[in-house]
Amino acid sequence: MNIKVKLLTTFKKYGEGKISENGTIPLPKGSTLRDVLKYFDIPLDMPKVLLVNKDDQQNLDHEVNDGDEVVVFSFICGG
């Protein structure tokens, strides 16, 4: 399955070379948000906000589905 991923703020660096041109990554069916973070080597204990299809989701065992959009960003970002 493929999910769309956006890594914002301090998390952008984790996606370099790992996200396709259309913004997706391949994952096996049954993958969770924990698997998404592991795919990018993002430390699990690093403070972050996770959105799945624009809904706040902090449960790392939340299962993602084909076509879902996952956004990862830091709590505080400047402007």
PDB file of N, CA, C and O in Angstrom, chain B, residues numbered from 101:
ATOM      1  N   MET B 101       0.846  -1.174   0.000  1.00  0.00           N
ATOM      2  CA  MET B 101       0.000   0.000   0.000  1.00  0.00           C
ATOM      3  C   MET B 101       0.889   1.233   0.000  1.00  0.00           C
ATOM      4  O   MET B 101       2.062   1.165   0.367  1.00  0.00           O
ATOM      5  N   ASN B 102       0.325   2.352  -0.411  1.00  0.00           N
ATOM      6  CA  ASN B 102       1.044   3.614  -0.423  1.00  0.00           C
ATOM      7  C   ASN B 102       0.297   4.639   0.405  1.00  0.00           C
ATOM      8  O   ASN B 102      -0.926   4.747   0.315  1.00  0.00           O
ATOM      9  N   ILE B 103       1.033   5.393   1.214  1.00  0.00           N
ATOM     10  CA  ILE B 103       0.441   6.491   1.963  1.00  0.00           C
ATOM     11  C   ILE B 103       1.194   7.763   1.620  1.00  0.00           C
ATOM     12  O   ILE B 103       2.389   7.738   1.325  1.00  0.00           O
ATOM     13  N   LYS B 104       0.479   8.864   1.663  1.00  0.00           N
ATOM     14  CA  LYS B 104       1.096  10.163   1.409  1.00  0.00           C
ATOM     15  C   LYS B 104       1.649  10.681   2.730  1.00  0.00           C
ATOM     16  O   LYS B 104       0.989  10.590   3.765  1.00  0.00           O
ATOM     17  N   VAL B 105       2.872  11.229   2.691  1.00  0.00           N
ATOM     18  CA  VAL B 105       3.505  11.716   3.913  1.00  0.00           C
ATOM     19  C   VAL B 105       4.045  13.117   3.685  1.00  0.00           C
ATOM     20  O   VAL B 105       4.666  13.407   2.662  1.00  0.00           O
ATOM     21  N   LYS B 106       3.793  13.980   4.666  1.00  0.00           N
ATOM     22  CA  LYS B 106       4.376  15.327   4.676  1.00  0.00           C
ATOM     23  C   LYS B 106       5.145  15.466   5.980  1.00  0.00           C
ATOM     24  O   LYS B 106       4.576  15.334   7.064  1.00  0.00           O
ATOM     25  N   LEU B 107       6.425  15.730   5.870  1.00  0.00           N
ATOM     26  CA  LEU B 107       7.262  15.986   7.038  1.00  0.00           C
ATOM     27  C   LEU B 107       7.565  17.481   7.051  1.00  0.00           C
ATOM     28  O   LEU B 107       8.181  18.007   6.123  1.00  0.00           O
ATOM     29  N   LEU B 108       7.130  18.156   8.104  1.00  0.00           N
ATOM     30  CA  LEU B 108       7.280  19.604   8.184  1.00  0.00           C
ATOM     31  C   LEU B 108       8.236  20.000   9.296  1.00  0.00           C
ATOM     32  O   LEU B 108       8.597  19.189  10.149  1.00  0.00           O
ATOM     33  N   THR B 109       8.630  21.238   9.266  1.00  0.00           N
ATOM     34  CA  THR B 109       9.533  21.862  10.248  1.00  0.00           C
ATOM     35  C   THR B 109      10.799  21.016  10.421  1.00  0.00           C
ATOM     36  O   THR B 109      11.445  20.658   9.436  1.00  0.00           O
ATOM     37  N   THR B 110      11.146  20.705  11.644  1.00  0.00           N
ATOM     38  CA  THR B 110      12.407  19.997  11.920  1.00  0.00           C
ATOM     39  C   THR B 110      12.424  18.570  11.393  1.00  0.00           C
ATOM     40  O   THR B 110      13.474  17.928  11.401  1.00  0.00           O
ATOM     41  N   PHE B 111      11.291  18.060  10.937  1.00  0.00           N
ATOM     42  CA  PHE B 111      11.211  16.672  10.457  1.00  0.00           C
ATOM     43  C   PHE B 111      11.504  16.532   8.965  1.00  0.00           C
ATOM     44  O   PHE B 111      11.640  15.414   8.469  1.00  0.00           O
ATOM     45  N   LYS B 112      11.603  17.647   8.244  1.00  0.00           N
ATOM     46  CA  LYS B 112      11.864  17.592   6.801  1.00  0.00           C
ATOM     47  C   LYS B 112      13.117  16.783   6.479  1.00  0.00           C
ATOM     48  O   LYS B 112      13.139  16.021   5.513  1.00  0.00           O
ATOM     49  N   LYS B 113      14.157  16.952   7.291  1.00  0.00           N
ATOM     50  CA  LYS B 113      15.442  16.293   7.015  1.00  0.00           C
ATOM     51  C   LYS B 113      15.328  14.768   7.020  1.00  0.00           C
ATOM     52  O   LYS B 113      16.121  14.095   6.362  1.00  0.00           O
ATOM     53  N   TYR B 114      14.369  14.219   7.740  1.00  0.00           N
ATOM     54  CA  TYR B 114      14.215  12.765   7.818  1.00  0.00           C
ATOM     55  C   TYR B 114      13.669  12.167   6.522  1.00  0.00           C
ATOM     56  O   TYR B 114      13.821  10.970   6.277  1.00  0.00           O
ATOM     57  N   GLY B 115      13.037  12.991   5.699  1.00  0.00           N
ATOM     58  CA  GLY B 115      12.431  12.491   4.481  1.00  0.00           C
ATOM     59  C   GLY B 115      13.312  12.526   3.255  1.00  0.00           C
ATOM     60  O   GLY B 115      12.930  12.004   2.208  1.00  0.00           O
ATOM     61  N   GLU B 116      14.489  13.132   3.361  1.00  0.00           N
ATOM     62  CA  GLU B 116      15.354  13.283   2.200  1.00  0.00           C
ATOM     63  C   GLU B 116      15.676  11.927   1.570  1.00  0.00           C
ATOM     64  O   GLU B 116      16.255  11.043   2.201  1.00  0.00           O
ATOM     65  N   GLY B 117      15.275  11.795   0.289  1.00  0.00           N
ATOM     66  CA  GLY B 117      15.539  10.576  -0.456  1.00  0.00           C
ATOM     67  C   GLY B 117      14.636   9.402  -0.127  1.00  0.00           C
ATOM     68  O   GLY B 117      14.849   8.302  -0.639  1.00  0.00           O
ATOM     69  N   LYS B 118      13.628   9.608   0.717  1.00  0.00           N
ATOM     70  CA  LYS B 118      12.766   8.500   1.132  1.00  0.00           C
ATOM     71  C   LYS B 118      11.322   8.644   0.670  1.00  0.00           C
ATOM     72  O   LYS B 118      10.536   7.704   0.788  1.00  0.00           O
ATOM     73  N   ILE B 119      10.968   9.813   0.145  1.00  0.00           N
ATOM     74  CA  ILE B 119       9.593  10.050  -0.296  1.00  0.00           C
ATOM     75  C   ILE B 119       9.594  10.170  -1.811  1.00  0.00           C
ATOM     76  O   ILE B 119      10.430  10.877  -2.373  1.00  0.00           O
ATOM     77  N   SER B 120       8.670   9.490  -2.480  1.00  0.00           N
ATOM     78  CA  SER B 120       8.599   9.528  -3.947  1.00  0.00           C
ATOM     79  C   SER B 120       8.211  10.931  -4.425  1.00  0.00           C
ATOM     80  O   SER B 120       7.828  11.789  -3.630  1.00  0.00           O
ATOM     81  N   GLU B 121       8.316  11.141  -5.719  1.00  0.00           N
ATOM     82  CA  GLU B 121       7.971  12.437  -6.299  1.00  0.00           C
ATOM     83  C   GLU B 121       6.513  12.819  -6.056  1.00  0.00           C
ATOM     84  O   GLU B 121       6.186  14.002  -5.958  1.00  0.00           O
ATOM     85  N   ASN B 122       5.648  11.828  -5.961  1.00  0.00           N
ATOM     86  CA  ASN B 122       4.236  12.137  -5.704  1.00  0.00           C
ATOM     87  C   ASN B 122       3.922  12.208  -4.207  1.00  0.00           C
ATOM     88  O   ASN B 122       2.756  12.297  -3.823  1.00  0.00           O
ATOM     89  N   GLY B 123       4.954  12.169  -3.366  1.00  0.00           N
ATOM     90  CA  GLY B 123       4.787  12.355  -1.927  1.00  0.00           C
ATOM     91  C   GLY B 123       4.372  11.124  -1.157  1.00  0.00           C
ATOM     92  O   GLY B 123       3.895  11.235  -0.027  1.00  0.00           O
ATOM     93  N   THR B 124       4.546   9.938  -1.750  1.00  0.00           N
ATOM     94  CA  THR B 124       4.107   8.719  -1.069  1.00  0.00           C
ATOM     95  C   THR B 124       5.285   7.838  -0.661  1.00  0.00           C
ATOM     96  O   THR B 124       6.404   7.973  -1.156  1.00  0.00           O
ATOM     97  N   ILE B 125       4.983   6.935   0.259  1.00  0.00           N
ATOM     98  CA  ILE B 125       5.936   5.891   0.650  1.00  0.00           C
ATOM     99  C   ILE B 125       5.199   4.549   0.610  1.00  0.00           C
ATOM    100  O   ILE B 125       3.995   4.493   0.858  1.00  0.00           O
ATOM    101  N   PRO B 126       5.924   3.471   0.296  1.00  0.00           N
ATOM    102  CA  PRO B 126       5.303   2.142   0.318  1.00  0.00           C
ATOM    103  C   PRO B 126       5.425   1.523   1.706  1.00  0.00           C
ATOM    104  O   PRO B 126       6.486   1.579   2.327  1.00  0.00           O
ATOM    105  N   LEU B 127       4.349   0.942   2.180  1.00  0.00           N
ATOM    106  CA  LEU B 127       4.352   0.238   3.461  1.00  0.00           C
ATOM    107  C   LEU B 127       3.515  -1.030   3.327  1.00  0.00           C
ATOM    108  O   LEU B 127       2.575  -1.069   2.532  1.00  0.00           O
ATOM    109  N   PRO B 128       3.845  -2.063   4.092  1.00  0.00           N
ATOM    110  CA  PRO B 128       3.012  -3.269   4.061  1.00  0.00           C
ATOM    111  C   PRO B 128       1.639  -3.005   4.688  1.00  0.00           C
ATOM    112  O   PRO B 128       1.506  -2.171   5.584  1.00  0.00           O
ATOM    113  N   LYS B 129       0.638  -3.714   4.213  1.00  0.00           N
ATOM    114  CA  LYS B 129      -0.702  -3.614   4.794  1.00  0.00           C
ATOM    115  C   LYS B 129      -0.620  -3.940   6.283  1.00  0.00           C
ATOM    116  O   LYS B 129       0.104  -4.852   6.683  1.00  0.00           O
ATOM    117  N   GLY B 130      -1.360  -3.198   7.097  1.00  0.00           N
ATOM    118  CA  GLY B 130      -1.341  -3.406   8.540  1.00  0.00           C
ATOM    119  C   GLY B 130      -0.315  -2.546   9.260  1.00  0.00           C
ATOM    120  O   GLY B 130      -0.142  -2.678  10.472  1.00  0.00           O
ATOM    121  N   SER B 131       0.374  -1.660   8.530  1.00  0.00           N
ATOM    122  CA  SER B 131       1.375  -0.788   9.153  1.00  0.00           C
ATOM    123  C   SER B 131       0.711   0.253  10.042  1.00  0.00           C
ATOM    124  O   SER B 131      -0.437   0.641   9.827  1.00  0.00           O
ATOM    125  N   THR B 132       1.459   0.692  11.039  1.00  0.00           N
ATOM    126  CA  THR B 132       0.966   1.674  12.010  1.00  0.00           C
ATOM    127  C   THR B 132       1.773   2.966  11.898  1.00  0.00           C
ATOM    128  O   THR B 132       2.745   3.048  11.146  1.00  0.00           O
ATOM    129  N   LEU B 133       1.346   3.973  12.665  1.00  0.00           N
ATOM    130  CA  LEU B 133       2.118   5.220  12.710  1.00  0.00           C
ATOM    131  C   LEU B 133       3.531   4.961  13.225  1.00  0.00           C
ATOM    132  O   LEU B 133       4.480   5.621  12.801  1.00  0.00           O
ATOM    133  N   ARG B 134       3.668   4.014  14.124  1.00  0.00           N
ATOM    134  CA  ARG B 134       5.001   3.640  14.611  1.00  0.00           C
ATOM    135  C   ARG B 134       5.872   3.175  13.437  1.00  0.00           C
ATOM    136  O   ARG B 134       7.052   3.517  13.371  1.00  0.00           O
ATOM    137  N   ASP B 135       5.302   2.406  12.520  1.00  0.00           N
ATOM    138  CA  ASP B 135       6.035   1.936  11.346  1.00  0.00           C
ATOM    139  C   ASP B 135       6.424   3.098  10.429  1.00  0.00           C
ATOM    140  O   ASP B 135       7.508   3.099   9.845  1.00  0.00           O
ATOM    141  N   VAL B 136       5.535   4.082  10.307  1.00  0.00           N
ATOM    142  CA  VAL B 136       5.846   5.263   9.497  1.00  0.00           C
ATOM    143  C   VAL B 136       7.064   5.983  10.077  1.00  0.00           C
ATOM    144  O   VAL B 136       7.988   6.343   9.347  1.00  0.00           O
ATOM    145  N   LEU B 137       7.055   6.188  11.388  1.00  0.00           N
ATOM    146  CA  LEU B 137       8.185   6.868  12.030  1.00  0.00           C
ATOM    147  C   LEU B 137       9.468   6.058  11.890  1.00  0.00           C
ATOM    148  O   LEU B 137      10.537   6.627  11.666  1.00  0.00           O
ATOM    149  N   LYS B 138       9.376   4.748  12.019  1.00  0.00           N
ATOM    150  CA  LYS B 138      10.550   3.887  11.856  1.00  0.00           C
ATOM    151  C   LYS B 138      11.079   3.944  10.429  1.00  0.00           C
ATOM    152  O   LYS B 138      12.292   3.916  10.219  1.00  0.00           O
ATOM    153  N   TYR B 139      10.180   4.025   9.440  1.00  0.00           N
ATOM    154  CA  TYR B 139      10.576   4.126   8.032  1.00  0.00           C
ATOM    155  C   TYR B 139      11.510   5.314   7.821  1.00  0.00           C
ATOM    156  O   TYR B 139      12.463   5.238   7.045  1.00  0.00           O
ATOM    157  N   PHE B 140      11.225   6.408   8.518  1.00  0.00           N
ATOM    158  CA  PHE B 140      12.028   7.624   8.383  1.00  0.00           C
ATOM    159  C   PHE B 140      13.128   7.749   9.434  1.00  0.00           C
ATOM    160  O   PHE B 140      13.852   8.745   9.445  1.00  0.00           O
ATOM    161  N   ASP B 141      13.266   6.773  10.303  1.00  0.00           N
ATOM    162  CA  ASP B 141      14.240   6.826  11.401  1.00  0.00           C
ATOM    163  C   ASP B 141      14.011   8.020  12.322  1.00  0.00           C
ATOM    164  O   ASP B 141      14.963   8.610  12.835  1.00  0.00           O
ATOM    165  N   ILE B 142      12.746   8.370  12.528  1.00  0.00           N
ATOM    166  CA  ILE B 142      12.392   9.447  13.457  1.00  0.00           C
ATOM    167  C   ILE B 142      12.319   8.846  14.857  1.00  0.00           C
ATOM    168  O   ILE B 142      11.577   7.888  15.075  1.00  0.00           O
ATOM    169  N   PRO B 143      13.079   9.393  15.814  1.00  0.00           N
ATOM    170  CA  PRO B 143      13.042   8.850  17.175  1.00  0.00           C
ATOM    171  C   PRO B 143      11.626   8.891  17.747  1.00  0.00           C
ATOM    172  O   PRO B 143      10.946   9.914  17.676  1.00  0.00           O
ATOM    173  N   LEU B 144      11.198   7.779  18.307  1.00  0.00           N
ATOM    174  CA  LEU B 144       9.843   7.675  18.841  1.00  0.00           C
ATOM    175  C   LEU B 144       9.604   8.617  20.008  1.00  0.00           C
ATOM    176  O   LEU B 144       8.474   9.053  20.229  1.00  0.00           O
ATOM    177  N   ASP B 145      10.661   8.940  20.765  1.00  0.00           N
ATOM    178  CA  ASP B 145      10.491   9.797  21.934  1.00  0.00           C
ATOM    179  C   ASP B 145      10.616  11.285  21.597  1.00  0.00           C
ATOM    180  O   ASP B 145      10.504  12.125  22.489  1.00  0.00           O
ATOM    181  N   MET B 146      10.844  11.619  20.341  1.00  0.00           N
ATOM    182  CA  MET B 146      10.955  13.009  19.928  1.00  0.00           C
ATOM    183  C   MET B 146       9.560  13.650  19.925  1.00  0.00           C
ATOM    184  O   MET B 146       8.640  13.095  19.325  1.00  0.00           O
ATOM    185  N   PRO B 147       9.383  14.814  20.587  1.00  0.00           N
ATOM    186  CA  PRO B 147       8.058  15.457  20.613  1.00  0.00           C
ATOM    187  C   PRO B 147       7.585  15.797  19.203  1.00  0.00           C
ATOM    188  O   PRO B 147       8.340  16.344  18.400  1.00  0.00           O
ATOM    189  N   LYS B 148       6.327  15.467  18.911  1.00  0.00           N
ATOM    190  CA  LYS B 148       5.806  15.682  17.566  1.00  0.00           C
ATOM    191  C   LYS B 148       4.284  15.686  17.573  1.00  0.00           C
ATOM    192  O   LYS B 148       3.645  15.195  18.504  1.00  0.00           O
ATOM    193  N   VAL B 149       3.724  16.251  16.517  1.00  0.00           N
ATOM    194  CA  VAL B 149       2.292  16.190  16.271  1.00  0.00           C
ATOM    195  C   VAL B 149       2.103  15.308  15.046  1.00  0.00           C
ATOM    196  O   VAL B 149       2.801  15.470  14.046  1.00  0.00           O
ATOM    197  N   LEU B 150       1.167  14.380  15.123  1.00  0.00           N
ATOM    198  CA  LEU B 150       0.862  13.482  14.017  1.00  0.00           C
ATOM    199  C   LEU B 150      -0.589  13.701  13.585  1.00  0.00           C
ATOM    200  O   LEU B 150      -1.508  13.659  14.403  1.00  0.00           O
ATOM    201  N   LEU B 151      -0.771  13.934  12.300  1.00  0.00           N
ATOM    202  CA  LEU B 151      -2.107  14.054  11.744  1.00  0.00           C
ATOM    203  C   LEU B 151      -2.313  12.936  10.736  1.00  0.00           C
ATOM    204  O   LEU B 151      -1.439  12.666   9.912  1.00  0.00           O
ATOM    205  N   VAL B 152      -3.449  12.297  10.798  1.00  0.00           N
ATOM    206  CA  VAL B 152      -3.826  11.291   9.800  1.00  0.00           C
ATOM    207  C   VAL B 152      -5.110  11.798   9.164  1.00  0.00           C
ATOM    208  O   VAL B 152      -6.147  11.908   9.819  1.00  0.00           O
ATOM    209  N   ASN B 153      -5.022  12.105   7.871  1.00  0.00           N
ATOM    210  CA  ASN B 153      -6.174  12.669   7.159  1.00  0.00           C
ATOM    211  C   ASN B 153      -6.740  13.884   7.895  1.00  0.00           C
ATOM    212  O   ASN B 153      -7.955  14.034   8.029  1.00  0.00           O
ATOM    213  N   LYS B 154      -5.832  14.752   8.372  1.00  0.00           N
ATOM    214  CA  LYS B 154      -6.122  16.025   9.050  1.00  0.00           C
ATOM    215  C   LYS B 154      -6.661  15.865  10.459  1.00  0.00           C
ATOM    216  O   LYS B 154      -7.027  16.861  11.084  1.00  0.00           O
ATOM    217  N   ASP B 155      -6.721  14.649  10.982  1.00  0.00           N
ATOM    218  CA  ASP B 155      -7.166  14.415  12.359  1.00  0.00           C
ATOM    219  C   ASP B 155      -5.966  14.124  13.245  1.00  0.00           C
ATOM    220  O   ASP B 155      -5.094  13.333  12.884  1.00  0.00           O
ATOM    221  N   ASP B 156      -5.925  14.773  14.412  1.00  0.00           N
ATOM    222  CA  ASP B 156      -4.853  14.544  15.378  1.00  0.00           C
ATOM    223  C   ASP B 156      -4.882  13.088  15.816  1.00  0.00           C
ATOM    224  O   ASP B 156      -5.925  12.559  16.200  1.00  0.00           O
ATOM    225  N   GLN B 157      -3.710  12.444  15.750  1.00  0.00           N
ATOM    226  CA  GLN B 157      -3.638  11.027  16.122  1.00  0.00           C
ATOM    227  C   GLN B 157      -2.298  10.778  16.803  1.00  0.00           C
ATOM    228  O   GLN B 157      -1.263  10.728  16.138  1.00  0.00           O
ATOM    229  N   GLN B 158      -2.311  10.626  18.096  1.00  0.00           N
ATOM    230  CA  GLN B 158      -1.069  10.423  18.825  1.00  0.00           C
ATOM    231  C   GLN B 158      -0.843   8.968  19.227  1.00  0.00           C
ATOM    232  O   GLN B 158       0.188   8.645  19.816  1.00  0.00           O
ATOM    233  N   ASN B 159      -1.776   8.102  18.922  1.00  0.00           N
ATOM    234  CA  ASN B 159      -1.629   6.685  19.215  1.00  0.00           C
ATOM    235  C   ASN B 159      -0.730   6.060  18.148  1.00  0.00           C
ATOM    236  O   ASN B 159      -1.147   5.904  17.000  1.00  0.00           O
ATOM    237  N   LEU B 160       0.488   5.705  18.516  1.00  0.00           N
ATOM    238  CA  LEU B 160       1.444   5.171  17.547  1.00  0.00           C
ATOM    239  C   LEU B 160       1.027   3.819  16.992  1.00  0.00           C
ATOM    240  O   LEU B 160       1.576   3.373  15.985  1.00  0.00           O
ATOM    241  N   ASP B 161       0.066   3.159  17.631  1.00  0.00           N
ATOM    242  CA  ASP B 161      -0.422   1.875  17.142  1.00  0.00           C
ATOM    243  C   ASP B 161      -1.614   2.032  16.190  1.00  0.00           C
ATOM    244  O   ASP B 161      -2.218   1.045  15.770  1.00  0.00           O
ATOM    245  N   HIS B 162      -1.943   3.281  15.857  1.00  0.00           N
ATOM    246  CA  HIS B 162      -3.023   3.548  14.900  1.00  0.00           C
ATOM    247  C   HIS B 162      -2.628   2.996  13.532  1.00  0.00           C
ATOM    248  O   HIS B 162      -1.570   3.334  13.000  1.00  0.00           O
ATOM    249  N   GLU B 163      -3.477   2.152  12.971  1.00  0.00           N
ATOM    250  CA  GLU B 163      -3.189   1.534  11.677  1.00  0.00           C
ATOM    251  C   GLU B 163      -3.514   2.502  10.548  1.00  0.00           C
ATOM    252  O   GLU B 163      -4.592   3.096  10.516  1.00  0.00           O
ATOM    253  N   VAL B 164      -2.566   2.655   9.617  1.00  0.00           N
ATOM    254  CA  VAL B 164      -2.792   3.508   8.454  1.00  0.00           C
ATOM    255  C   VAL B 164      -3.309   2.657   7.302  1.00  0.00           C
ATOM    256  O   VAL B 164      -3.044   1.457   7.229  1.00  0.00           O
ATOM    257  N   ASN B 165      -4.046   3.296   6.409  1.00  0.00           N
ATOM    258  CA  ASN B 165      -4.654   2.609   5.279  1.00  0.00           C
ATOM    259  C   ASN B 165      -4.124   3.166   3.968  1.00  0.00           C
ATOM    260  O   ASN B 165      -3.623   4.288   3.906  1.00  0.00           O
ATOM    261  N   ASP B 166      -4.244   2.369   2.936  1.00  0.00           N
ATOM    262  CA  ASP B 166      -3.819   2.798   1.612  1.00  0.00           C
ATOM    263  C   ASP B 166      -4.487   4.129   1.260  1.00  0.00           C
ATOM    264  O   ASP B 166      -5.705   4.271   1.371  1.00  0.00           O
ATOM    265  N   GLY B 167      -3.674   5.104   0.834  1.00  0.00           N
ATOM    266  CA  GLY B 167      -4.193   6.412   0.451  1.00  0.00           C
ATOM    267  C   GLY B 167      -4.282   7.415   1.575  1.00  0.00           C
ATOM    268  O   GLY B 167      -4.574   8.584   1.319  1.00  0.00           O
ATOM    269  N   ASP B 168      -4.042   7.008   2.822  1.00  0.00           N
ATOM    270  CA  ASP B 168      -4.054   7.953   3.938  1.00  0.00           C
ATOM    271  C   ASP B 168      -2.971   9.010   3.748  1.00  0.00           C
ATOM    272  O   ASP B 168      -1.969   8.780   3.070  1.00  0.00           O
ATOM    273  N   GLU B 169      -3.193  10.179   4.363  1.00  0.00           N
ATOM    274  CA  GLU B 169      -2.175  11.221   4.395  1.00  0.00           C
ATOM    275  C   GLU B 169      -1.727  11.408   5.840  1.00  0.00           C
ATOM    276  O   GLU B 169      -2.543  11.665   6.725  1.00  0.00           O
ATOM    277  N   VAL B 170      -0.429  11.278   6.066  1.00  0.00           N
ATOM    278  CA  VAL B 170       0.152  11.449   7.389  1.00  0.00           C
ATOM    279  C   VAL B 170       1.035  12.694   7.355  1.00  0.00           C
ATOM    280  O   VAL B 170       1.888  12.842   6.480  1.00  0.00           O
ATOM    281  N   VAL B 171       0.816  13.587   8.322  1.00  0.00           N
ATOM    282  CA  VAL B 171       1.624  14.793   8.440  1.00  0.00           C
ATOM    283  C   VAL B 171       2.318  14.746   9.802  1.00  0.00           C
ATOM    284  O   VAL B 171       1.692  14.450  10.820  1.00  0.00           O
ATOM    285  N   VAL B 172       3.620  15.042   9.803  1.00  0.00           N
ATOM    286  CA  VAL B 172       4.399  15.040  11.038  1.00  0.00           C
ATOM    287  C   VAL B 172       5.070  16.404  11.164  1.00  0.00           C
ATOM    288  O   VAL B 172       5.750  16.850  10.240  1.00  0.00           O
ATOM    289  N   PHE B 173       4.878  17.074  12.318  1.00  0.00           N
ATOM    290  CA  PHE B 173       5.542  18.353  12.545  1.00  0.00           C
ATOM    291  C   PHE B 173       5.794  18.550  14.026  1.00  0.00           C
ATOM    292  O   PHE B 173       5.243  17.837  14.865  1.00  0.00           O
ATOM    293  N   SER B 174       6.632  19.525  14.338  1.00  0.00           N
ATOM    294  CA  SER B 174       6.982  19.773  15.733  1.00  0.00           C
ATOM    295  C   SER B 174       5.906  20.627  16.406  1.00  0.00           C
ATOM    296  O   SER B 174       5.133  21.314  15.737  1.00  0.00           O
ATOM    297  N   PHE B 175       5.870  20.573  17.729  1.00  0.00           N
ATOM    298  CA  PHE B 175       4.901  21.332  18.521  1.00  0.00           C
ATOM    299  C   PHE B 175       5.047  22.832  18.290  1.00  0.00           C
ATOM    300  O   PHE B 175       4.059  23.557  18.173  1.00  0.00           O
ATOM    301  N   ILE B 176       6.295  23.281  18.227  1.00  0.00           N
ATOM    302  CA  ILE B 176       6.574  24.705  18.124  1.00  0.00           C
ATOM    303  C   ILE B 176       7.318  24.959  16.818  1.00  0.00           C
ATOM    304  O   ILE B 176       8.344  24.341  16.535  1.00  0.00           O
ATOM    305  N   CYS B 177       6.780  25.878  16.037  1.00  0.00           N
ATOM    306  CA  CYS B 177       7.473  26.284  14.816  1.00  0.00           C
ATOM    307  C   CYS B 177       7.321  27.782  14.676  1.00  0.00           C
ATOM    308  O   CYS B 177       6.250  28.340  14.918  1.00  0.00           O
ATOM    309  N   GLY B 178       8.396  28.418  14.285  1.00  0.00           N
ATOM    310  CA  GLY B 178       8.407  29.867  14.181  1.00  0.00           C
ATOM    311  C   GLY B 178       7.862  30.355  12.855  1.00  0.00           C
ATOM    312  O   GLY B 178       7.651  29.576  11.926  1.00  0.00           O
ATOM    313  N   GLY B 179       7.639  31.645  12.784  1.00  0.00           N
ATOM    314  CA  GLY B 179       7.099  32.202  11.559  1.00  0.00           C
ATOM    315  C   GLY B 179       7.667  33.541  11.258  1.00  0.00           C
ATOM    316  O   GLY B 179       7.310  34.150  10.250  1.00  0.00           O
TER     317      GLY B 179
END
